[in-house]
Amino acid sequence: MGKEEEEMIAKFSEAKALEIPGIKAIIGQAPDYAALAAAHFNNTQEELFGKKYDYGLTITNTSINTAGFDTRRVLVGDYDAKNGLFVGVLGRGRGGLRGDIFVTPLLVPA
């Protein structure tokens, strides 16, 4: 995640804290977004990060070292009934993933 995204999250966090005192915005770990996608589906029967949301992917604070070459952030998204939820890193191409990549902040207690 770049400096621009970090600044956007900080501004979003400040604005939300004015609306709802005692919270802050963070970028979660990959399991956070996977758990939210599962809970959303269980409650709505709709795929979060699915067709309704243009198969978007969210960048997470989870990183992995890819075979010693570089460190990459794990993405979560591109969810559908046939293929399930994508949790992983992108290689040199998009690997057939459909959605755009977004930063999706989570609101948590400050």
Secondary structure, DSSP 8 states (H G I E B T S, - for coil): --HHHHHHHHHHHHHHHHHSTTEEEE---HHHHHHHHHHHHHHHSS-TTSGGGTT-EEEEEEEEEETTTEEEEEEEEEEETTTEEEEE---SS-TT--S-EEE--EEEE-
